[in-house]
């Protein structure tokens, strides 16, 4: 009876979360249409949907929107509770099917729930670190391309559109630029869309670039000069980071060599001597 009740509760929680997301999506779409048509939304409605607009998908489709929603679910408190409940319910069912007692089954379900939440947390952190690493690596090249296109007389929005059109949107940085461009098309101001991108990326380098672009836009400075300055700075930082990694590489290789190469070398060099010593001792003992 308890497993059935647990699965029912999990199903109701998941259905409620999906219904809440659908309602928020409808509110966001309605506010979007008002922004496009130039109508000012009511203050309470604008404030209620401000957070949803900050986290909106802005043009994601297919597998991308599915991955985005699953990531949001896993990263929320309700999502982690659902993961813990699902893992705990599975552990309880497996334990009861194996003939364990009720107390053992409850203990195993609690351990499985904690393990499920921990694995989800580790998976999210690993994905976030990989995503930030890819963004940090590609950022100097993108800034250099933007500066080169703008120096040819192209505006910032058109240069950004050209880069997005000619790039692979599977890369996280180009996907973020595509979302930013889509946000500007749907009524967001440039500095708002850029700040939203910085909030999504959660990288200090992106925040610095966004702050420099906003300042250059407000003061009338050359945006291409700002982009080229940041590109050269990030290139130098990346080269310094690669050099530091190369300097630490011999130290990191020491332990694999000690546990893999050194035992083989000792066997090859020391085993013949040990064999000769063993035969000599056998001959001496046999002579007695």
For each residue, the residues with C-beta under 8 A, 3 or more apart:
1: 4 5
2: 5 6 92
3: 6 7 89 92 93 96
4: 1 7 8
5: 1 2 8 9
6: 2 3 9 10 85 88 89 92
7: 3 4 10 11 89
8: 4 5 11 12
9: 5 6 12 13 85
10: 6 7 13 14 82 85 86 89
11: 7 8 14 15
12: 8 9 15 16
13: 9 10 16 17 78 81 82 85
14: 10 11 17 18 82
15: 11 12 18 19
16: 12 13 19 20
17: 13 14 20 21 73 78 79 82
18: 14 15 21 22
19: 15 16 22 23
20: 16 17 23 24
21: 17 18 24 25 69
22: 18 19 25 26
23: 19 20 26 27
24: 20 21 27 28 49 52
25: 21 22 28 29 52
26: 22 23 29 30
27: 23 24 30 31 45 48 49 52
28: 24 25 31 32 49 52 53 56
29: 25 26 32 33
30: 26 27 33 34
31: 27 28 34 35 41 45 46 49 53
32: 28 29 35 36 53 186 187
33: 29 30 36 37
34: 30 31 37 39 40 41
35: 31 32 38 39 41 186 187
36: 32 33 186 187
37: 33 34
38: 35
39: 34 35
40: 34
41: 31 34 35 45 46
42: 45 46
43: 46 47
44: 47 48
45: 27 31 41 42 48 49
46: 31 41 42 43 49 50
47: 43 44 50
48: 27 44 45
49: 24 27 28 31 45 46 52 53
50: 46 47 53 54
51: 54 55
52: 24 25 27 28 49 55 56
53: 28 31 32 49 50 56
54: 50 51 196 199
55: 51 52 72
56: 28 52 53
57: 60 64 65 68 179
58: 179 182 183 186
59: 178 179 182
60: 57 64 65 68 179
61: 64 65
62: 65 66
63: 66 67
64: 57 60 61 67 68 175
65: 57 60 61 62 68 69
66: 62 63 69 70
67: 63 64 70 71
68: 57 60 64 65 71 72
69: 21 65 66 72 73
70: 66 67 73 74
71: 67 68 74 75 124 127
72: 55 68 69 75 76 79
73: 17 69 70 76 78 79 82
74: 70 71 79 80 83 120 123 124
75: 71 72 79 124
76: 72 73 79 80
77: 80 81
78: 13 17 73 81 82
79: 17 72 73 74 75 76 82 83
80: 74 76 77 83 84 117 120 121
81: 13 77 78 84 85
82: 10 13 14 17 73 78 79 85 86
83: 74 79 80 86 87 113 116 117 120
84: 80 81 87 88 113 114 116 117
85: 6 9 10 13 81 82 88 89 113
86: 10 82 83 89 90 116
87: 83 84 90 91 112 113 115 116 117
88: 6 84 85 91 92 109 110 112 113 116
89: 3 6 7 10 85 86 92 93 109
90: 86 87 93 94 112
91: 87 88 94 95 105 108 109 111 112 113
92: 2 3 6 88 89 95 96 105 106 108 109 112
93: 3 89 90 96 97
94: 90 91 97 98 108
95: 91 92 98 100 104 105 108 109
96: 3 92 93 99 100 105
97: 93 94
98: 94 95
99: 96
100: 95 96 104 105 108
101: 104 105
102: 105 106
103: 106 107
104: 95 100 101 107 108
105: 91 92 95 96 100 101 102 108 109
106: 92 102 103 109 110
107: 103 104 110 111
108: 91 92 94 95 100 104 105 111 112
109: 88 89 91 92 95 105 106 112 113
110: 88 106 107 113 114
111: 91 107 108 114 115
112: 87 88 90 91 92 108 109 115 116
113: 83 84 85 87 88 91 109 110 116 117
114: 84 110 111 117 118
115: 87 111 112 118 119
116: 83 84 86 87 88 112 113 119 120
117: 80 83 84 87 113 114 120 121
118: 114 115 121 122
119: 115 116 122 123
120: 74 80 83 116 117 123 124
121: 80 117 118 124 125
122: 118 119 125 126
123: 74 119 120 126 127
124: 71 74 75 120 121 127 128
125: 121 122 128 129
126: 122 123 129 130
127: 71 123 124 130 131
128: 124 125 131 132 202
129: 125 126 132 133
130: 126 127 133 134
131: 127 128 134 135 172
132: 128 129 135 136 201 202 203
133: 129 130 136 137
134: 130 131 137 138 171 172 173
135: 131 132 138 139 172 173 176 201 203 206
136: 132 133 139 203 205 234 238
137: 133 134 238
138: 134 135 141 142 171 173 174
139: 135 136 142 143 173 205 206 209 234
140: 143 144 230 231 232 234 235 238
141: 138 144 145 231
142: 138 139 145 146 163 173 174 177
143: 139 140 146 147 209 227 228 230 231 234
144: 140 141 147 148 227 228 231
145: 141 142 148 149 163
146: 142 143 149 150 156 159 160 163 224 227
147: 143 144 150 151 224 225 227 228 231
148: 144 145 151 152
149: 145 146 152 154 159 162 163
150: 146 147 153 154 155 156 159 223 224 227
151: 147 148 224
152: 148 149
153: 150
154: 149 150 158 159 162
155: 150 158 159
156: 146 150 159 160 190 213 223
157: 160 161 181 184 190
158: 154 155 161 162
159: 146 149 150 154 155 156 162 163
160: 146 156 157 163 164 177 180 181
161: 157 158 164 165 181
162: 149 154 158 159 165 166
163: 142 145 146 149 159 160 166 167 174 177
164: 160 161 167 169 174 177 178 181
165: 161 162
166: 162 163
167: 163 164 171 174 177
168: 171 174
169: 164 174 175 178
170: 174 175
171: 134 138 167 168 174 175
172: 131 134 135 175 176
173: 134 135 138 139 142 176 177
174: 138 142 163 164 167 168 169 170 171 177 178
175: 64 169 170 171 172 178 179
176: 135 172 173 179 180 197 200 201
177: 142 160 163 164 167 173 174 180 181 197
178: 59 164 169 174 175 181 182
179: 57 58 59 60 175 176 182 183 197 200
180: 160 176 177 183 184 193 194 196 197
181: 157 160 161 164 177 178 184 185 193
182: 58 59 178 179 185 186
183: 58 179 180 186 188 192 193 196
184: 157 180 181 188 189 190 193
185: 181 182
186: 32 35 36 58 182 183
187: 32 35 36
188: 183 184 192 193 196
189: 184 192 193
190: 156 157 184 193 194 217
191: 194 195 213 214 217
192: 183 188 189 195 196
193: 180 181 183 184 188 189 190 196 197
194: 180 190 191 197 198 210 213 214
195: 191 192 198 199 210 214
196: 54 180 183 188 192 193 199 200
197: 176 177 179 180 193 194 200 201 206 210
198: 194 195 201 203 206 207 210
199: 54 195 196 202
200: 176 179 196 197
201: 132 135 176 197 198 206
202: 128 132 199
203: 132 135 136 198 206 207
204: 207 208
205: 136 139 208 209 230 234
206: 135 139 197 198 201 203 209 210
207: 198 203 204 210 211
208: 204 205 211 212 230
209: 139 143 205 206 212 213 227 230
210: 194 195 197 198 206 207 213 214
211: 207 208 214 215
212: 208 209 215 216 226 229 230
213: 156 191 194 209 210 216 217 223 226 227
214: 191 194 195 210 211 217 218
215: 211 212 218 219 221 226
216: 212 213 219 220 221 222 223 225 226
217: 190 191 213 214 220 223
218: 214 215
219: 215 216
220: 216 217
221: 215 216 225 226
222: 216 225 226
223: 150 156 213 216 217 226 227
224: 146 147 150 151 227 228
225: 147 216 221 222 228 229
226: 212 213 215 216 221 222 223 229 230
227: 143 144 146 147 150 209 213 223 224 230 231
228: 143 144 147 224 225 231 232
229: 212 225 226 232 233
230: 140 143 205 208 209 212 226 227 233 234
231: 140 141 143 144 147 227 228 234 235
232: 140 228 229 235 236
233: 229 230 236 237
234: 136 139 140 143 205 230 231 237 238
235: 140 231 232 238 239
236: 232 233 239 240
237: 233 234 240 241
238: 136 137 140 234 235 241 242
239: 235 236 242 243
240: 236 237 243 244
241: 237 238 244 245
242: 238 239 245 246
243: 239 240 246 247
244: 240 241 247 248
245: 241 242 248 249
246: 242 243 249
247: 243 244 250
248: 244 245 251 252
249: 245 246 252 253
250: 247 253 254
251: 248 254
252: 248 249 255 256
253: 249 250 256 257
254: 250 251 257 258
255: 252 258 259
256: 252 253 259 260 261
257: 253 254 260 261 262
258: 254 255 261 262
259: 255 256 262 263
260: 256 257 263 264
261: 256 257 258 264 265
262: 257 258 259 265 266
263: 259 260 266 267
264: 260 261 267 268
265: 261 262 268 269
266: 262 263 269 270
267: 263 264 270 271
268: 264 265 271
269: 265 266 272 273
270: 266 267 273 274
271: 267 268 274 275
272: 269 275 276
273: 269 270 276 277
274: 270 271 277 278
275: 271 272 278 279
276: 272 273 279 280
277: 273 274 280 281
278: 274 275 281 282
279: 275 276 282 283
280: 276 277 283 284
281: 277 278 284 285
282: 278 279 285 286
283: 279 280 286 287
284: 280 281 287 288
285: 281 282 288
286: 282 283
287: 283 284
288: 284 285
